[in-house]
């Protein structure tokens, strides 16, 4: 999911908003902001009074052994300090936190080597010492020395909602978005989604934002979790390098103005008007489970379930029945060709693979019922299936193990009878039949 490699330097920007009885302060990773503060004898010091403080990407890398964050906050009210972070590649990983020289706790211990690229959130409740100047110190315990990567740090009131930073790939601000478009624009902010549009689409962006918040709620119900990052939904002229028509990072969705115009024209009266948005959001949720081996198919299957809860059956069926026919026709062509790609010019491997998997997922969902995907992800959480640790040629077997628990019978034969190669690197069949 992360487009920036570990060898690159990430920086943060400071966001400050005044709230009752104090400030909410945030240091957020921002991959478009190029500034890194100095490292002095292994210590990086951030002063939140400065106009634009930076932030190093890592603890225990690039020579950073400690991070000091200085801030002002009057009184002795309780505060909640939250960290959104991921471990390095060595693991296990853990860090400790002090405030005003007093130890307040340690993070959870994560097995980074076993769960690479997984993100975590840790919260600490702190009663600030007297005085208005305070310091947070972040460092690793002696036995935990591999790299730790931060995506966001927030100081807020103790009763504030769980911290959810904006995705680090996001354009990040209205000013920066307007600079990219060279035009007046708006950003519509809701609890879990920011929608960036040119100003002439302001009213439409509010409708899109409301709809995507509803979609978020349904995905949360199905996937069984909130995302750790807000979604940033951005629209650009055709050909702009950020209008990539997909998702990057942990939730930045880049689309073109024509996509927005299609939504404006069709709204929710036709799934074609919003299917791109809901599909990419589904992939954003799916990424937290690191469900390797299914490419587009799993995100699309969950999207169909979400759409069925957002619009009438008439509207949903008008779109999905065509998709079902295409999946079924592709599967028949594959079987007729003897379990090989009938024509790579007509069926690129990833398209063939995705359609056939979606055909199978639909068959299973029709047997199991509308609770299937909620139960599927619940089983992954409960039993920690190693999709993220399995070798590429073993991931389909792991998926059959999950479905075997779900259906109470051995599903390997059913997958193979459907034509799926359980021993091939996805897209399945490609490694087996490429010669």
VENVEN-V766132 format. One record per residue. N is the residue number from 1. RES is the residue in one small letter. SS is DSSP state (A for helix, B for strand, O for the rest). D_LAST is the distance of its C-alpha to the last C-alpha in Angstrom with 1 decimal. Layout:
N	RES	SS	D_LAST
N	RES	SS	D_LAST
//
This chain:
1	x	O	30.5
2	x	O	32.5
3	x	O	31.7
4	x	O	34.1
5	x	O	33.2
6	x	O	35.6
7	x	O	36.5
8	x	O	38.0
9	x	O	41.6
10	x	O	42.4
11	x	O	45.8
12	x	B	48.0
13	x	B	50.6
14	x	B	53.8
15	x	B	54.6
16	x	B	58.2
17	x	B	59.8
18	x	B	63.2
19	x	B	63.7
20	x	O	66.8
21	x	O	68.4
22	x	B	65.9
23	x	B	62.7
24	x	B	59.1
25	x	B	57.3
26	x	B	53.6
27	x	B	51.4
28	x	B	48.0
29	x	B	44.9
30	x	O	44.3
31	x	O	41.4
32	x	O	43.1
33	x	O	46.4
34	x	O	46.5
35	x	O	49.2
36	x	O	49.4
37	x	O	52.7
38	x	O	53.8
39	x	O	53.2
40	x	B	56.6
41	x	O	56.5
42	x	O	53.5
43	x	B	55.0
44	x	B	54.1
45	x	B	57.0
46	x	B	56.6
47	x	B	59.8
48	x	O	59.4
49	x	O	62.6
50	x	O	60.7
51	x	O	59.5
52	x	O	55.8
53	x	O	54.9
54	x	O	51.4
55	x	O	49.6
56	x	O	47.2
57	x	O	43.8
58	x	B	44.1
59	x	B	46.6
60	x	O	46.0
61	x	O	44.0
62	x	O	45.1
63	x	O	48.3
64	x	O	49.4
65	x	O	51.2
66	x	B	53.4
67	x	B	53.6
68	x	B	57.0
69	x	B	57.4
70	x	B	61.0
71	x	B	62.3
72	x	B	65.6
73	x	O	66.5
74	x	O	70.2
75	x	O	71.5
76	x	O	70.2
77	x	O	68.2
78	x	B	65.1
79	x	B	61.8
80	x	B	58.2
81	x	B	55.8
82	x	B	52.1
83	x	B	49.0
84	x	B	45.5
85	x	B	43.2
86	x	B	40.1
87	x	B	39.8
88	x	O	38.0
89	x	O	35.1
90	x	O	37.4
91	x	O	39.5
92	x	O	41.6
93	x	B	43.4
94	x	O	46.9
95	x	O	49.6
96	x	B	53.4
97	x	B	55.6
98	x	B	59.3
99	x	B	61.6
100	x	O	64.7
101	x	O	64.3
102	x	B	64.2
103	x	B	61.1
104	x	B	59.8
105	x	B	56.7
106	x	B	53.1
107	x	O	49.8
108	x	O	47.6
109	x	O	45.5
110	x	B	41.8
111	x	O	39.0
112	x	O	37.0
113	x	O	34.5
114	x	O	33.8
115	x	O	33.9
116	x	O	32.7
117	x	O	33.5
118	x	O	35.9
119	x	B	39.2
120	x	B	42.6
121	x	B	46.2
122	x	B	49.3
123	x	B	52.9
124	x	B	56.2
125	x	B	59.7
126	x	B	62.2
127	x	B	65.9
128	x	O	66.5
129	x	O	69.3
130	x	O	72.4
131	x	O	72.3
132	x	O	70.1
133	x	B	67.7
134	x	B	64.9
135	x	B	62.0
136	x	B	58.7
137	x	B	57.2
138	x	B	53.6
139	x	B	52.5
140	x	O	50.4
141	x	O	52.0
142	x	O	52.0
143	x	O	49.3
144	x	O	46.9
145	x	O	45.9
146	x	O	42.3
147	x	O	41.8
148	x	B	42.9
149	x	B	41.9
150	x	B	44.4
151	x	B	43.7
152	x	B	47.2
153	x	B	50.7
154	x	B	53.5
155	x	B	57.2
156	x	B	58.6
157	x	B	61.4
158	x	O	61.0
159	x	O	60.6
160	x	O	58.0
161	x	O	54.7
162	x	O	51.6
163	x	O	50.4
164	x	O	47.3
165	x	B	46.6
166	x	B	45.0
167	x	O	41.3
168	x	O	41.2
169	x	O	38.9
170	x	O	41.6
171	x	O	43.7
172	x	O	46.4
173	x	O	49.6
174	x	A	51.0
175	x	A	52.4
176	x	A	49.0
177	x	A	47.4
178	x	A	50.2
179	x	A	49.7
180	x	A	46.0
181	x	A	47.0
182	x	O	50.3
183	x	O	51.9
184	x	O	53.9
185	x	B	51.8
186	x	B	52.2
187	x	B	50.5
188	x	B	51.0
189	x	B	51.0
190	x	O	50.8
191	x	O	50.3
192	x	O	46.6
193	x	B	45.5
194	x	B	46.5
195	x	B	46.0
196	x	B	46.4
197	x	B	47.3
198	x	B	49.4
199	x	A	53.0
200	x	A	53.0
201	x	A	50.6
202	x	A	52.8
203	x	A	53.8
204	x	A	50.3
205	x	A	49.0
206	x	A	51.6
207	x	A	50.2
208	x	A	46.6
209	x	A	47.7
210	x	A	49.5
211	x	A	46.6
212	x	A	44.1
213	x	A	46.6
214	x	A	46.6
215	x	A	42.8
216	x	A	43.0
217	x	A	45.5
218	x	A	43.3
219	x	A	40.2
220	x	A	42.5
221	x	A	43.5
222	x	A	39.9
223	x	A	38.4
224	x	O	41.7
225	x	O	42.3
226	x	O	43.5
227	x	O	41.3
228	x	O	42.7
229	x	B	42.5
230	x	B	43.8
231	x	B	41.5
232	x	B	42.1
233	x	B	41.3
234	x	B	41.7
235	x	B	41.7
236	x	B	41.3
237	x	O	41.4
238	x	O	38.2
239	x	O	36.5
240	x	O	38.2
241	x	O	36.0
242	x	O	37.0
243	x	O	36.2
244	x	O	32.6
245	x	O	32.5
246	x	B	31.4
247	x	B	32.7
248	x	B	33.0
249	x	O	34.8
250	x	O	36.5
251	x	O	37.5
252	x	B	37.8
253	x	B	36.7
254	x	B	36.7
255	x	B	37.0
256	x	B	38.4
257	x	A	41.8
258	x	A	40.4
259	x	A	39.0
260	x	A	42.5
261	x	A	44.0
262	x	A	41.9
263	x	A	43.3
264	x	A	46.7
265	x	A	46.4
266	x	A	44.9
267	x	O	46.0
268	x	O	45.2
269	x	O	45.9
270	x	O	42.2
271	x	A	39.3
272	x	A	37.6
273	x	A	40.4
274	x	O	39.6
275	x	A	36.1
276	x	A	34.6
277	x	A	37.3
278	x	A	37.1
279	x	A	33.3
280	x	A	33.4
281	x	A	36.3
282	x	A	34.4
283	x	A	31.6
284	x	A	34.4
285	x	A	35.7
286	x	A	32.4
287	x	A	31.7
288	x	A	34.6
289	x	A	32.8
290	x	O	29.6
291	x	O	27.7
292	x	O	24.2
293	x	O	21.3
294	x	O	22.6
295	x	O	22.4
296	x	A	24.7
297	x	A	25.1
298	x	A	27.8
299	x	A	29.9
300	x	A	29.8
301	x	A	30.8
302	x	A	33.8
303	x	A	34.7
304	x	A	35.1
305	x	A	37.5
306	x	A	39.4
307	x	A	39.8
308	x	A	41.2
309	x	A	43.9
310	x	A	44.7
311	x	O	45.2
312	x	O	46.5
313	x	A	44.4
314	x	A	44.9
315	x	A	43.3
316	x	A	40.5
317	x	A	39.6
318	x	A	39.7
319	x	A	36.8
320	x	A	34.8
321	x	A	35.0
322	x	A	32.9
323	x	A	30.3
324	x	A	30.3
325	x	A	29.8
326	x	A	26.8
327	x	A	25.2
328	x	A	26.0
329	x	A	24.8
330	x	A	21.4
331	x	A	21.2
332	x	A	22.2
333	x	A	19.6
334	x	A	16.8
335	x	A	18.4
336	x	A	19.1
337	x	O	15.4
338	x	O	15.0
339	x	O	14.1
340	x	O	11.2
341	x	O	11.9
342	x	O	14.2
343	x	O	14.1
344	x	O	13.0
345	x	O	16.0
346	x	O	18.3
347	x	O	16.8
348	x	O	15.5
349	x	A	13.7
350	x	A	16.9
351	x	A	19.0
352	x	A	17.2
353	x	A	17.4
354	x	A	21.0
355	x	A	22.3
356	x	A	21.1
357	x	A	22.6
358	x	A	25.7
359	x	A	26.0
360	x	A	26.0
361	x	A	28.4
362	x	A	30.7
363	x	A	30.8
364	x	A	31.7
365	x	A	34.3
366	x	A	35.9
367	x	A	36.4
368	x	A	37.6
369	x	O	39.6
370	x	O	40.2
371	x	O	40.6
372	x	A	37.0
373	x	A	35.8
374	x	A	39.1
375	x	A	38.8
376	x	A	35.1
377	x	A	36.0
378	x	A	39.2
379	x	A	37.3
380	x	A	35.1
381	x	A	38.3
382	x	A	40.2
383	x	A	37.6
384	x	O	35.7
385	x	O	32.2
386	x	O	30.0
387	x	O	27.4
388	x	O	28.2
389	x	O	27.9
390	x	O	24.9
391	x	O	21.7
392	x	A	19.0
393	x	A	17.2
394	x	A	20.7
395	x	A	22.1
396	x	A	21.4
397	x	A	23.2
398	x	A	26.1
399	x	A	26.3
400	x	A	26.6
401	x	A	29.3
402	x	A	31.2
403	x	A	31.0
404	x	A	32.1
405	x	A	35.3
406	x	A	35.8
407	x	A	35.7
408	x	O	37.1
409	x	O	34.5
410	x	O	31.1
411	x	O	28.5
412	x	A	25.3
413	x	A	25.4
414	x	A	26.1
415	x	A	23.2
416	x	A	20.8
417	x	A	22.7
418	x	O	22.1
419	x	O	18.4
420	x	O	17.8
421	x	O	15.6
422	x	O	18.2
423	x	O	16.1
424	x	O	13.6
425	x	O	14.4
426	x	O	15.5
427	x	O	14.7
428	x	O	13.9
429	x	O	10.7
430	x	A	8.9
431	x	A	8.3
432	x	A	7.8
433	x	A	5.5
434	x	O	3.8
435	x	O	0.0
//
